[in-house]
Amino acid sequence: MPKNTDFDSAFTQLKEIFEPYADKLNVAADTRNYYALETHHVMKNKRRLYFGGVRRGKAYVSFHLMPVYACPDITEKISPDLKKRMQGKSCFNFSAPDEKLFKELRKITKAGFARFTSKKFYSPF
């Protein structure tokens, strides 16, 4: 296990980043180890579009944010410090809270919410 771990605080604080959007999106999961939000948009496979979530794993607490994957302009604004925490295209891993990076995640989440709830995002043209 990595040094300086505080999974409980990291999970709680990362979940709080999503709280302003919970009443505007669908809460798909809300357990001690997993929290997930989906948009109201239903895709061709009859499932709602995943917006993001927080998952407590064995080595990290992961913050998933799909707008980072779907909107390259959001990804371009991510700081080098936050990029170091990236795993894949839409996941950020933490073993303890990081106030500076969590503040940046709040801004990215806000921008992503605006994009994912925009009518233009779902328009084919």
N, CA, C and O atoms as a GROMACS GRO file, in nm:
protein
  500
    1MET      N    1   0.084  -0.118   0.000
    1MET     CA    2   0.000   0.000   0.000
    1MET      C    3   0.089   0.125   0.000
    1MET      O    4   0.188   0.129   0.073
    2PRO      N    5   0.056   0.227  -0.080
    2PRO     CA    6   0.139   0.347  -0.085
    2PRO      C    7   0.145   0.419   0.049
    2PRO      O    8   0.053   0.409   0.130
    3LYS      N    9   0.253   0.491   0.072
    3LYS     CA   10   0.266   0.571   0.193
    3LYS      C   11   0.164   0.685   0.191
    3LYS      O   12   0.111   0.720   0.086
    4ASN      N   13   0.139   0.741   0.308
    4ASN     CA   14   0.049   0.855   0.322
    4ASN      C   15  -0.089   0.827   0.262
    4ASN      O   16  -0.138   0.903   0.178
    5THR      N   17  -0.150   0.719   0.306
    5THR     CA   18  -0.282   0.687   0.252
    5THR      C   19  -0.390   0.733   0.348
    5THR      O   20  -0.379   0.720   0.469
    6ASP      N   21  -0.494   0.787   0.291
    6ASP     CA   22  -0.614   0.826   0.364
    6ASP      C   23  -0.731   0.810   0.268
    6ASP      O   24  -0.788   0.907   0.220
    7PHE      N   25  -0.763   0.684   0.241
    7PHE     CA   26  -0.867   0.653   0.142
    7PHE      C   27  -1.003   0.709   0.182
    7PHE      O   28  -1.077   0.758   0.096
    8ASP      N   29  -1.036   0.704   0.311
    8ASP     CA   30  -1.168   0.752   0.354
    8ASP      C   31  -1.186   0.900   0.322
    8ASP      O   32  -1.288   0.940   0.266
    9SER      N   33  -1.088   0.981   0.358
    9SER     CA   34  -1.097   1.126   0.330
    9SER      C   35  -1.093   1.153   0.180
    9SER      O   36  -1.167   1.238   0.130
   10ALA      N   37  -1.007   1.082   0.109
   10ALA     CA   38  -0.998   1.102  -0.036
   10ALA      C   39  -1.132   1.068  -0.101
   10ALA      O   40  -1.181   1.143  -0.185
   11PHE      N   41  -1.192   0.955  -0.064
   11PHE     CA   42  -1.320   0.914  -0.120
   11PHE      C   43  -1.427   1.019  -0.089
   11PHE      O   44  -1.501   1.061  -0.178
   12THR      N   45  -1.435   1.060   0.036
   12THR     CA   46  -1.537   1.158   0.078
   12THR      C   47  -1.521   1.289   0.003
   12THR      O   48  -1.620   1.344  -0.046
   13GLN      N   49  -1.399   1.340  -0.006
   13GLN     CA   50  -1.376   1.469  -0.072
   13GLN      C   51  -1.397   1.461  -0.223
   13GLN      O   52  -1.447   1.556  -0.283
   14LEU      N   53  -1.360   1.350  -0.284
   14LEU     CA   54  -1.384   1.335  -0.427
   14LEU      C   55  -1.533   1.322  -0.456
   14LEU      O   56  -1.583   1.376  -0.555
   15LYS      N   57  -1.604   1.251  -0.370
   15LYS     CA   58  -1.749   1.238  -0.385
   15LYS      C   59  -1.816   1.376  -0.374
   15LYS      O   60  -1.912   1.404  -0.446
   16GLU      N   61  -1.765   1.460  -0.285
   16GLU     CA   62  -1.820   1.595  -0.266
   16GLU      C   63  -1.810   1.679  -0.394
   16GLU      O   64  -1.891   1.769  -0.415
   17ILE      N   65  -1.712   1.651  -0.477
   17ILE     CA   66  -1.697   1.723  -0.604
   17ILE      C   67  -1.821   1.699  -0.691
   17ILE      O   68  -1.863   1.788  -0.765
   18PHE      N   69  -1.878   1.580  -0.684
   18PHE     CA   70  -1.996   1.547  -0.764
   18PHE      C   71  -2.128   1.592  -0.702
   18PHE      O   72  -2.229   1.600  -0.772
   19GLU      N   73  -2.130   1.621  -0.573
   19GLU     CA   74  -2.256   1.651  -0.505
   19GLU      C   75  -2.338   1.764  -0.567
   19GLU      O   76  -2.461   1.753  -0.570
   20PRO      N   77  -2.277   1.873  -0.617
   20PRO     CA   78  -2.360   1.978  -0.678
   20PRO      C   79  -2.439   1.931  -0.800
   20PRO      O   80  -2.533   1.999  -0.842
   21TYR      N   81  -2.403   1.818  -0.857
   21TYR     CA   82  -2.466   1.770  -0.979
   21TYR      C   83  -2.562   1.653  -0.955
   21TYR      O   84  -2.632   1.610  -1.047
   22ALA      N   85  -2.566   1.602  -0.833
   22ALA     CA   86  -2.646   1.483  -0.802
   22ALA      C   87  -2.795   1.504  -0.829
   22ALA      O   88  -2.862   1.411  -0.874
   23ASP      N   89  -2.846   1.623  -0.802
   23ASP     CA   90  -2.989   1.646  -0.825
   23ASP      C   91  -3.020   1.679  -0.971
   23ASP      O   92  -3.137   1.686  -1.009
   24LYS      N   93  -2.918   1.701  -1.052
   24LYS     CA   94  -2.937   1.732  -1.194
   24LYS      C   95  -2.908   1.610  -1.284
   24LYS      O   96  -2.941   1.611  -1.402
   25LEU      N   97  -2.847   1.508  -1.226
   25LEU     CA   98  -2.813   1.385  -1.298
   25LEU      C   99  -2.878   1.267  -1.226
   25LEU      O  100  -2.952   1.287  -1.129
   26ASN      N  101  -2.851   1.148  -1.270
   26ASN     CA  102  -2.902   1.027  -1.204
   26ASN      C  103  -2.792   0.966  -1.119
   26ASN      O  104  -2.682   0.939  -1.168
   27VAL      N  105  -2.820   0.944  -0.992
   27VAL     CA  106  -2.725   0.876  -0.906
   27VAL      C  107  -2.742   0.726  -0.933
   27VAL      O  108  -2.843   0.666  -0.895
   28ALA      N  109  -2.644   0.667  -0.998
   28ALA     CA  110  -2.652   0.526  -1.038
   28ALA      C  111  -2.600   0.433  -0.928
   28ALA      O  112  -2.639   0.316  -0.923
   29ALA      N  113  -2.514   0.486  -0.841
   29ALA     CA  114  -2.460   0.406  -0.730
   29ALA      C  115  -2.419   0.500  -0.618
   29ALA      O  116  -2.366   0.608  -0.642
   30ASP      N  117  -2.444   0.458  -0.496
   30ASP     CA  118  -2.404   0.537  -0.379
   30ASP      C  119  -2.379   0.441  -0.263
   30ASP      O  120  -2.464   0.422  -0.176
   31THR      N  121  -2.260   0.382  -0.264
   31THR     CA  122  -2.222   0.289  -0.157
   31THR      C  123  -2.096   0.340  -0.088
   31THR      O  124  -2.044   0.446  -0.122
   32ARG      N  125  -2.050   0.265   0.008
   32ARG     CA  126  -1.929   0.302   0.082
   32ARG      C  127  -1.805   0.304  -0.008
   32ARG      O  128  -1.708   0.375   0.020
   33ASN      N  129  -1.808   0.224  -0.116
   33ASN     CA  130  -1.691   0.211  -0.202
   33ASN      C  131  -1.709   0.261  -0.344
   33ASN      O  132  -1.614   0.264  -0.422
   34TYR      N  133  -1.832   0.301  -0.379
   34TYR     CA  134  -1.855   0.342  -0.517
   34TYR      C  135  -1.970   0.443  -0.524
   34TYR      O  136  -2.076   0.425  -0.465
   35TYR      N  137  -1.944   0.549  -0.599
   35TYR     CA  138  -2.045   0.652  -0.622
   35TYR      C  139  -2.041   0.684  -0.771
   35TYR      O  140  -1.933   0.707  -0.826
   36ALA      N  141  -2.156   0.686  -0.837
   36ALA     CA  142  -2.158   0.708  -0.981
   36ALA      C  143  -2.276   0.795  -1.022
   36ALA      O  144  -2.386   0.784  -0.966
   37LEU      N  145  -2.252   0.881  -1.121
   37LEU     CA  146  -2.356   0.965  -1.179
   37LEU      C  147  -2.367   0.938  -1.328
   37LEU      O  148  -2.267   0.914  -1.396
   38GLU      N  149  -2.491   0.941  -1.376
   38GLU     CA  150  -2.518   0.925  -1.519
   38GLU      C  151  -2.602   1.043  -1.566
   38GLU      O  152  -2.676   1.104  -1.488
   39THR      N  153  -2.590   1.075  -1.693
   39THR     CA  154  -2.671   1.182  -1.749
   39THR      C  155  -2.811   1.127  -1.780
   39THR      O  156  -2.836   1.007  -1.764
   40HIS      N  157  -2.900   1.214  -1.821
   40HIS     CA  158  -3.035   1.171  -1.859
   40HIS      C  159  -3.038   1.117  -2.002
   40HIS      O  160  -3.138   1.058  -2.044
   41HIS      N  161  -2.931   1.137  -2.075
   41HIS     CA  162  -2.924   1.092  -2.215
   41HIS      C  163  -2.914   0.939  -2.222
   41HIS      O  164  -2.825   0.879  -2.162
   42VAL      N  165  -3.007   0.878  -2.295
   42VAL     CA  166  -3.006   0.733  -2.315
   42VAL      C  167  -2.941   0.705  -2.451
   42VAL      O  168  -2.983   0.758  -2.554
   43MET      N  169  -2.838   0.622  -2.449
   43MET     CA  170  -2.764   0.591  -2.570
   43MET      C  171  -2.833   0.480  -2.650
   43MET      O  172  -2.935   0.427  -2.608
   44LYS      N  173  -2.776   0.447  -2.766
   44LYS     CA  174  -2.832   0.342  -2.852
   44LYS      C  175  -2.845   0.208  -2.781
   44LYS      O  176  -2.936   0.131  -2.811
   45ASN      N  177  -2.754   0.180  -2.688
   45ASN     CA  178  -2.758   0.052  -2.616
   45ASN      C  179  -2.859   0.052  -2.502
   45ASN      O  180  -2.864  -0.041  -2.421
   46LYS      N  181  -2.941   0.157  -2.495
   46LYS     CA  182  -3.048   0.172  -2.395
   46LYS      C  183  -2.997   0.202  -2.254
   46LYS      O  184  -3.072   0.192  -2.157
   47ARG      N  185  -2.871   0.239  -2.243
   47ARG     CA  186  -2.814   0.276  -2.113
   47ARG      C  187  -2.790   0.426  -2.110
   47ARG      O  188  -2.771   0.490  -2.213
   48ARG      N  189  -2.792   0.478  -1.991
   48ARG     CA  190  -2.765   0.621  -1.975
   48ARG      C  191  -2.614   0.646  -1.989
   48ARG      O  192  -2.532   0.559  -1.957
   49LEU      N  193  -2.579   0.764  -2.037
   49LEU     CA  194  -2.440   0.803  -2.054
   49LEU      C  195  -2.376   0.827  -1.917
   49LEU      O  196  -2.425   0.908  -1.839
   50TYR      N  197  -2.269   0.756  -1.889
   50TYR     CA  198  -2.196   0.768  -1.762
   50TYR      C  199  -2.127   0.904  -1.759
   50TYR      O  200  -2.056   0.941  -1.852
   51PHE      N  201  -2.149   0.979  -1.651
   51PHE     CA  202  -2.085   1.109  -1.635
   51PHE      C  203  -1.956   1.096  -1.555
   51PHE      O  204  -1.852   1.146  -1.597
   52GLY      N  205  -1.962   1.029  -1.441
   52GLY     CA  206  -1.843   1.015  -1.360
   52GLY      C  207  -1.872   0.944  -1.230
   52GLY      O  208  -1.988   0.914  -1.198
   53GLY      N  209  -1.766   0.918  -1.156
   53GLY     CA  210  -1.783   0.851  -1.028
   53GLY      C  211  -1.654   0.841  -0.951
   53GLY      O  212  -1.547   0.879  -0.998
   54VAL      N  213  -1.667   0.789  -0.830
   54VAL     CA  214  -1.554   0.768  -0.740
   54VAL      C  215  -1.558   0.623  -0.696
   54VAL      O  216  -1.662   0.573  -0.655
   55ARG      N  217  -1.443   0.556  -0.705
   55ARG     CA  218  -1.436   0.415  -0.666
   55ARG      C  219  -1.316   0.394  -0.574
   55ARG      O  220  -1.204   0.437  -0.604
   56ARG      N  221  -1.343   0.328  -0.463
   56ARG     CA  222  -1.235   0.294  -0.371
   56ARG      C  223  -1.180   0.158  -0.412
   56ARG      O  224  -1.253   0.059  -0.415
   57GLY      N  225  -1.052   0.153  -0.444
   57GLY     CA  226  -0.988   0.028  -0.483
   57GLY      C  227  -0.889  -0.015  -0.376
   57GLY      O  228  -0.888   0.039  -0.265
   58LYS      N  229  -0.805  -0.112  -0.410
   58LYS     CA  230  -0.706  -0.163  -0.313
   58LYS      C  231  -0.585  -0.070  -0.300
   58LYS      O  232  -0.528  -0.056  -0.192
   59ALA      N  233  -0.547  -0.008  -0.411
   59ALA     CA  234  -0.426   0.075  -0.411
   59ALA      C  235  -0.456   0.224  -0.419
   59ALA      O  236  -0.372   0.306  -0.382
   60TYR      N  237  -0.576   0.261  -0.468
   60TYR     CA  238  -0.610   0.402  -0.489
   60TYR      C  239  -0.760   0.424  -0.472
   60TYR      O  240  -0.840   0.331  -0.471
   61VAL      N  241  -0.793   0.552  -0.460
   61VAL     CA  242  -0.930   0.597  -0.478
   61VAL      C  243  -0.930   0.662  -0.616
   61VAL      O  244  -0.853   0.754  -0.642
   62SER      N  245  -1.016   0.614  -0.703
   62SER     CA  246  -1.017   0.661  -0.841
   62SER      C  247  -1.134   0.756  -0.866
   62SER      O  248  -1.246   0.731  -0.824
   63PHE      N  249  -1.104   0.865  -0.935
   63PHE     CA  250  -1.203   0.965  -0.975
   63PHE      C  251  -1.218   0.953  -1.126
   63PHE      O  252  -1.123   0.980  -1.200
   64HIS      N  253  -1.336   0.913  -1.171
   64HIS     CA  254  -1.362   0.895  -1.314
   64HIS      C  255  -1.448   1.012  -1.363
   64HIS      O  256  -1.547   1.048  -1.300
   65LEU      N  257  -1.409   1.070  -1.475
   65LEU     CA  258  -1.484   1.182  -1.532
   65LEU      C  259  -1.485   1.168  -1.684
   65LEU      O  260  -1.387   1.199  -1.751
   66MET      N  261  -1.596   1.120  -1.738
   66MET     CA  262  -1.606   1.093  -1.881
   66MET      C  263  -1.589   1.216  -1.971
   66MET      O  264  -1.537   1.201  -2.082
   67PRO      N  265  -1.631   1.335  -1.931
   67PRO     CA  266  -1.606   1.450  -2.019
   67PRO      C  267  -1.458   1.470  -2.054
   67PRO      O  268  -1.427   1.525  -2.159
   68VAL      N  269  -1.369   1.426  -1.968
   68VAL     CA  270  -1.226   1.436  -1.997
   68VAL      C  271  -1.193   1.352  -2.121
   68VAL      O  272  -1.110   1.390  -2.203
   69TYR      N  273  -1.258   1.237  -2.133
   69TYR     CA  274  -1.237   1.148  -2.246
   69TYR      C  275  -1.308   1.200  -2.372
   69TYR      O  276  -1.252   1.195  -2.482
   70ALA      N  277  -1.430   1.251  -2.354
   70ALA     CA  278  -1.513   1.288  -2.468
   70ALA      C  279  -1.489   1.428  -2.522
   70ALA      O  280  -1.526   1.459  -2.635
   71CYS      N  281  -1.427   1.513  -2.442
   71CYS     CA  282  -1.409   1.654  -2.482
   71CYS      C  283  -1.261   1.691  -2.474
   71CYS      O  284  -1.213   1.731  -2.369
   72PRO      N  285  -1.188   1.678  -2.585
   72PRO     CA  286  -1.044   1.704  -2.585
   72PRO      C  287  -1.006   1.844  -2.536
   72PRO      O  288  -0.899   1.863  -2.480
   73ASP      N  289  -1.093   1.943  -2.558
   73ASP     CA  290  -1.061   2.078  -2.514
   73ASP      C  291  -1.052   2.086  -2.361
   73ASP      O  292  -0.978   2.170  -2.308
   74ILE      N  293  -1.126   2.003  -2.291
   74ILE     CA  294  -1.117   1.999  -2.144
   74ILE      C  295  -0.984   1.935  -2.104
   74ILE      O  296  -0.917   1.983  -2.012
   75THR      N  297  -0.948   1.829  -2.172
   75THR     CA  298  -0.824   1.758  -2.142
   75THR      C  299  -0.702   1.847  -2.160
   75THR      O  300  -0.605   1.838  -2.084
   76GLU      N  301  -0.706   1.934  -2.259
   76GLU     CA  302  -0.593   2.024  -2.287
   76GLU      C  303  -0.564   2.119  -2.172
   76GLU      O  304  -0.452   2.168  -2.159
   77LYS      N  305  -0.664   2.145  -2.088
   77LYS     CA  306  -0.649   2.241  -1.978
   77LYS      C  307  -0.599   2.177  -1.848
   77LYS      O  308  -0.580   2.247  -1.749
   78ILE      N  309  -0.579   2.046  -1.848
   78ILE     CA  310  -0.536   1.978  -1.726
   78ILE      C  311  -0.390   2.008  -1.697
   78ILE      O  312  -0.305   2.000  -1.785
   79SER      N  313  -0.361   2.043  -1.572
   79SER     CA  314  -0.224   2.077  -1.532
   79SER      C  315  -0.135   1.953  -1.536
   79SER      O  316  -0.183   1.840  -1.528
   80PRO      N  317  -0.003   1.975  -1.549
   80PRO     CA  318   0.090   1.862  -1.548
   80PRO      C  319   0.081   1.780  -1.419
   80PRO      O  320   0.094   1.657  -1.422
   81ASP      N  321   0.060   1.846  -1.304
   81ASP     CA  322   0.049   1.773  -1.177
   81ASP      C  323  -0.071   1.680  -1.177
   81ASP      O  324  -0.062   1.567  -1.128
   82LEU      N  325  -0.184   1.726  -1.230
   82LEU     CA  326  -0.302   1.641  -1.234
   82LEU      C  327  -0.285   1.532  -1.340
   82LEU      O  328  -0.332   1.419  -1.321
   83LYS      N  329  -0.219   1.564  -1.449
   83LYS     CA  330  -0.195   1.462  -1.554
   83LYS      C  331  -0.112   1.346  -1.499
   83LYS      O  332  -0.129   1.232  -1.543
   84LYS      N  333  -0.024   1.373  -1.403
   84LYS     CA  334   0.055   1.267  -1.341
   84LYS      C  335  -0.033   1.167  -1.269
   84LYS      O  336   0.005   1.051  -1.251
   85ARG      N  337  -0.152   1.211  -1.227
   85ARG     CA  338  -0.246   1.124  -1.154
   85ARG      C  339  -0.337   1.047  -1.249
   85ARG      O  340  -0.416   0.964  -1.205
   86MET      N  341  -0.326   1.076  -1.378
   86MET     CA  342  -0.415   1.014  -1.476
   86MET      C  343  -0.380   0.869  -1.501
   86MET      O  344  -0.263   0.832  -1.516
   87GLN      N  345  -0.484   0.787  -1.506
   87GLN     CA  346  -0.473   0.646  -1.542
   87GLN      C  347  -0.570   0.628  -1.657
   87GLN      O  348  -0.691   0.640  -1.637
   88GLY      N  349  -0.523   0.598  -1.775
   88GLY     CA  350  -0.612   0.588  -1.890
   88GLY      C  351  -0.653   0.727  -1.937
   88GLY      O  352  -0.579   0.824  -1.921
   89LYS      N  353  -0.772   0.736  -1.995
   89LYS     CA  354  -0.814   0.862  -2.056
   89LYS      C  355  -0.911   0.943  -1.971
   89LYS      O  356  -0.935   1.059  -2.002
   90SER      N  357  -0.968   0.885  -1.865
   90SER     CA  358  -1.068   0.960  -1.788
   90SER      C  359  -1.064   0.931  -1.639
   90SER      O  360  -1.162   0.957  -1.569
   91CYS      N  361  -0.954   0.879  -1.589
   91CYS     CA  362  -0.944   0.837  -1.450
   91CYS      C  363  -0.822   0.902  -1.383
   91CYS      O  364  -0.715   0.913  -1.442
   92PHE      N  365  -0.844   0.946  -1.259
   92PHE     CA  366  -0.738   1.006  -1.178
   92PHE      C  367  -0.730   0.929  -1.047
   92PHE      O  368  -0.832   0.907  -0.983
   93ASN      N  369  -0.609   0.887  -1.006
   93ASN     CA  370  -0.592   0.807  -0.886
   93ASN      C  371  -0.528   0.887  -0.772
   93ASN      O  372  -0.436   0.965  -0.793
   94PHE      N  373  -0.582   0.864  -0.651
   94PHE     CA  374  -0.533   0.931  -0.531
   94PHE      C  375  -0.528   0.831  -0.416
   94PHE      O  376  -0.612   0.742  -0.407
   95SER      N  377  -0.428   0.847  -0.329
   95SER     CA  378  -0.423   0.766  -0.208
   95SER      C  379  -0.455   0.850  -0.084
   95SER      O  380  -0.474   0.797   0.025
   96ALA      N  381  -0.460   0.981  -0.103
   96ALA     CA  382  -0.493   1.074   0.005
   96ALA      C  383  -0.545   1.204  -0.059
   96ALA      O  384  -0.520   1.228  -0.177
   97PRO      N  385  -0.615   1.286   0.017
   97PRO     CA  386  -0.665   1.413  -0.039
   97PRO      C  387  -0.551   1.502  -0.086
   97PRO      O  388  -0.441   1.502  -0.029
   98ASP      N  389  -0.578   1.579  -0.189
   98ASP     CA  390  -0.483   1.677  -0.242
   98ASP      C  391  -0.564   1.802  -0.276
   98ASP      O  392  -0.626   1.810  -0.382
   99GLU      N  393  -0.563   1.898  -0.186
   99GLU     CA  394  -0.650   2.015  -0.198
   99GLU      C  395  -0.634   2.088  -0.331
   99GLU      O  396  -0.733   2.124  -0.394
  100LYS      N  397  -0.512   2.108  -0.373
  100LYS     CA  398  -0.486   2.180  -0.498
  100LYS      C  399  -0.544   2.105  -0.618
  100LYS      O  400  -0.611   2.164  -0.703
  101LEU      N  401  -0.518   1.975  -0.626
  101LEU     CA  402  -0.567   1.896  -0.739
  101LEU      C  403  -0.718   1.875  -0.732
  101LEU      O  404  -0.783   1.869  -0.836
  102PHE      N  405  -0.774   1.865  -0.613
  102PHE     CA  406  -0.918   1.850  -0.600
  102PHE      C  407  -0.989   1.979  -0.643
  102PHE      O  408  -1.099   1.974  -0.697
  103LYS      N  409  -0.926   2.092  -0.618
  103LYS     CA  410  -0.983   2.220  -0.664
  103LYS      C  411  -0.986   2.223  -0.817
  103LYS      O  412  -1.083   2.267  -0.878
  104GLU      N  413  -0.878   2.175  -0.878
  104GLU     CA  414  -0.872   2.168  -1.024
  104GLU      C  415  -0.978   2.070  -1.078
  104GLU      O  416  -1.042   2.097  -1.180
  105LEU      N  417  -0.997   1.957  -1.009
  105LEU     CA  418  -1.100   1.862  -1.051
  105LEU      C  419  -1.240   1.923  -1.043
  105LEU      O  420  -1.326   1.892  -1.126
  106ARG      N  421  -1.263   2.010  -0.944
  106ARG     CA  422  -1.393   2.078  -0.935
  106ARG      C  423  -1.419   2.162  -1.061
  106ARG      O  424  -1.529   2.160  -1.116
  107LYS      N  425  -1.316   2.235  -1.105
  107LYS     CA  426  -1.330   2.319  -1.225
  107LYS      C  427  -1.353   2.234  -1.349
  107LYS      O  428  -1.438   2.266  -1.432
  108ILE      N  429  -1.278   2.126  -1.362
  108ILE     CA  430  -1.292   2.038  -1.478
  108ILE      C  431  -1.430   1.971  -1.477
  108ILE      O  432  -1.493   1.956  -1.582
  109THR      N  433  -1.476   1.931  -1.359
  109THR     CA  434  -1.608   1.867  -1.347
  109THR      C  435  -1.718   1.965  -1.385
  109THR      O  436  -1.814   1.928  -1.452
  110LYS      N  437  -1.704   2.089  -1.342
  110LYS     CA  438  -1.803   2.193  -1.377
  110LYS      C  439  -1.808   2.214  -1.528
  110LYS      O  440  -1.916   2.221  -1.587
  111ALA      N  441  -1.691   2.223  -1.590
  111ALA     CA  442  -1.684   2.240  -1.736
  111ALA      C  443  -1.741   2.117  -1.807
  111ALA      O  444  -1.814   2.130  -1.906
  112GLY      N  445  -1.710   2.000  -1.756
  112GLY     CA  446  -1.761   1.876  -1.814
  112GLY      C  447  -1.912   1.864  -1.800
  112GLY      O  448  -1.979   1.816  -1.892
  113PHE      N  449  -1.965   1.907  -1.688
  113PHE     CA  450  -2.110   1.904  -1.668
  113PHE      C  451  -2.178   1.996  -1.769
  113PHE      O  452  -2.280   1.959  -1.828
  114ALA      N  453  -2.122   2.114  -1.789
  114ALA     CA  454  -2.180   2.208  -1.886
  114ALA      C  455  -2.181   2.146  -2.026
  114ALA      O  456  -2.279   2.160  -2.099
  115ARG      N  457  -2.075   2.078  -2.062
  115ARG     CA  458  -2.067   2.015  -2.195
  115ARG      C  459  -2.160   1.896  -2.207
  115ARG      O  460  -2.231   1.883  -2.307
  116PHE      N  461  -2.162   1.809  -2.106
  116PHE     CA  462  -2.241   1.686  -2.114
  116PHE      C  463  -2.391   1.713  -2.103
  116PHE      O  464  -2.471   1.627  -2.141
  117THR      N  465  -2.431   1.828  -2.053
  117THR     CA  466  -2.574   1.858  -2.043
  117THR      C  467  -2.619   1.956  -2.150
  117THR      O  468  -2.734   1.998  -2.152
  118SER      N  469  -2.529   1.992  -2.239
  118SER     CA  470  -2.559   2.082  -2.349
  118SER      C  471  -2.633   2.007  -2.460
  118SER      O  472  -2.599   1.893  -2.491
  119LYS      N  473  -2.732   2.070  -2.518
  119LYS     CA  474  -2.805   2.009  -2.630
  119LYS      C  475  -2.711   1.986  -2.749
  119LYS      O  476  -2.727   1.890  -2.823
  120LYS      N  477  -2.614   2.075  -2.767
  120LYS     CA  478  -2.519   2.063  -2.878
  120LYS      C  479  -2.437   1.935  -2.868
  120LYS      O  480  -2.399   1.878  -2.969
  121PHE      N  481  -2.410   1.891  -2.746
  121PHE     CA  482  -2.327   1.773  -2.727
  121PHE      C  483  -2.393   1.649  -2.788
  121PHE      O  484  -2.324   1.561  -2.840
  122TYR      N  485  -2.524   1.642  -2.782
  122TYR     CA  486  -2.596   1.524  -2.830
  122TYR      C  487  -2.648   1.540  -2.972
  122TYR      O  488  -2.699   1.445  -3.031
  123SER      N  489  -2.635   1.659  -3.027
  123SER     CA  490  -2.683   1.685  -3.162
  123SER      C  491  -2.589   1.621  -3.264
  123SER      O  492  -2.467   1.632  -3.252
  124PRO      N  493  -2.645   1.555  -3.365
  124PRO     CA  494  -2.559   1.492  -3.466
  124PRO      C  495  -2.490   1.593  -3.557
  124PRO      O  496  -2.398   1.556  -3.630
  125PHE      N  497  -2.534   1.719  -3.555
  125PHE     CA  498  -2.474   1.820  -3.642
  125PHE      C  499  -2.418   1.935  -3.565
  125PHE      O  500  -2.364   2.029  -3.624
   0.00000   0.00000   0.00000
